[in-house]
């Protein structure tokens, strides 16, 4: 009976430095999530939807309004981000510049 020698390949053990670096990258990614949510309008959509739903239909309406508002706010924010449409803020007014270069709104 002939026997053949077999060799087994094993993976090298991961170094602790590599695990620490991966953990730090994961922690930074999780910290960046709220900023991305604010940038796309998810949080504002959820707040506004929850307020209006609660006002109209009570607690159940608040929950449904929050979910729908977050979805719509995220979708609009994502489309605006892809198309490059800048966010202009919530308040816009018509006005003029005075001689000192300051902008004044009409009432």
C-alpha positions as CSV (number, residue, x, y, z in Angstrom):
1,X,0.0,0.0,0.0
2,X,1.4,3.3,-1.1
3,X,0.8,6.4,1.0
4,X,1.1,10.0,-0.3
5,X,2.1,12.9,1.8
6,X,-0.3,15.7,1.9
7,X,0.3,19.3,3.0
8,X,-2.3,21.5,4.6
9,X,-2.3,25.2,3.9
10,X,-3.3,27.3,6.9
11,X,-4.1,31.0,7.0
12,X,-1.8,33.2,9.0
13,X,-3.2,34.4,12.3
14,X,-4.6,37.9,12.1
15,X,-2.4,40.4,13.9
16,X,-4.0,42.4,16.7
17,X,-3.0,45.7,15.0
18,X,-5.1,44.8,12.0
19,X,-8.1,44.0,14.3
20,X,-7.7,47.3,16.1
21,X,-7.6,49.2,12.8
22,X,-10.7,47.5,11.6
23,X,-12.5,48.3,14.8
24,X,-11.5,52.0,14.6
25,X,-12.7,52.2,11.0
26,X,-16.1,50.6,12.0
27,X,-16.5,53.1,14.9
28,X,-15.8,56.1,12.7
29,X,-18.2,54.8,10.1
30,X,-20.9,54.5,12.7
31,X,-20.2,58.0,14.0
32,X,-20.6,59.4,10.4
33,X,-24.1,57.9,9.9
34,X,-26.1,60.6,11.8
35,X,-24.4,63.3,9.7
36,X,-25.4,61.6,6.5
37,X,-28.9,61.2,7.8
38,X,-29.2,64.9,8.5
39,X,-27.7,65.8,5.1
40,X,-30.3,63.8,3.3
41,X,-33.3,65.1,5.2
42,X,-34.2,61.8,6.9
43,X,-34.3,63.3,10.4
44,X,-36.2,66.4,9.5
45,X,-38.7,64.4,7.4
46,X,-39.3,62.0,10.3
47,X,-39.8,64.9,12.8
48,X,-42.2,66.8,10.6
49,X,-44.1,63.6,9.6
50,X,-44.4,62.5,13.2
51,X,-45.7,65.9,14.3
52,X,-48.3,66.2,11.6
53,X,-49.4,62.5,11.9
54,X,-49.7,62.9,15.7
55,X,-51.7,66.1,15.3
56,X,-54.1,64.6,12.8
57,X,-54.5,61.0,13.8
58,X,-53.1,60.6,17.3
59,X,-50.2,58.3,18.4
60,X,-50.7,55.8,15.6
61,X,-50.6,58.6,13.0
62,X,-47.4,59.9,14.6
63,X,-45.7,56.6,14.1
64,X,-46.9,56.2,10.6
65,X,-46.1,59.8,9.8
66,X,-42.6,59.4,11.1
67,X,-41.9,56.4,8.9
68,X,-43.4,58.0,5.8
69,X,-41.7,61.3,6.5
70,X,-38.3,59.7,6.9
71,X,-38.7,57.7,3.7
72,X,-39.8,60.7,1.7
73,X,-37.2,63.0,3.2
74,X,-34.4,60.4,2.5
75,X,-35.6,59.9,-1.1
76,X,-35.8,63.6,-1.8
77,X,-32.4,64.2,-0.2
78,X,-30.8,61.4,-2.1
79,X,-32.2,62.6,-5.5
80,X,-31.1,66.2,-4.7
81,X,-27.6,64.9,-3.8
82,X,-27.3,62.8,-6.9
83,X,-28.4,65.6,-9.2
84,X,-26.3,68.2,-7.3
85,X,-29.2,70.4,-6.3
86,X,-28.0,72.6,-3.3
87,X,-30.0,72.9,-0.1
88,X,-31.0,76.5,0.3
89,X,-32.2,76.3,3.9
90,X,-35.7,76.7,5.2
91,X,-36.1,80.5,5.1
92,X,-35.9,82.6,2.0
93,X,-36.7,86.2,1.6
94,X,-36.7,89.0,-0.9
95,X,-34.6,92.0,0.0
96,X,-31.8,94.3,-0.9
97,X,-28.2,95.2,0.0
98,X,-27.7,98.4,1.8
99,X,-24.7,100.7,1.2
100,X,-22.6,98.8,3.8
101,X,-23.1,95.5,1.9
102,X,-25.5,93.9,4.4
103,X,-28.6,92.1,3.1
104,X,-31.9,93.2,4.5
105,X,-35.2,91.4,4.0
106,X,-38.5,93.1,3.2
107,X,-41.2,92.5,5.7
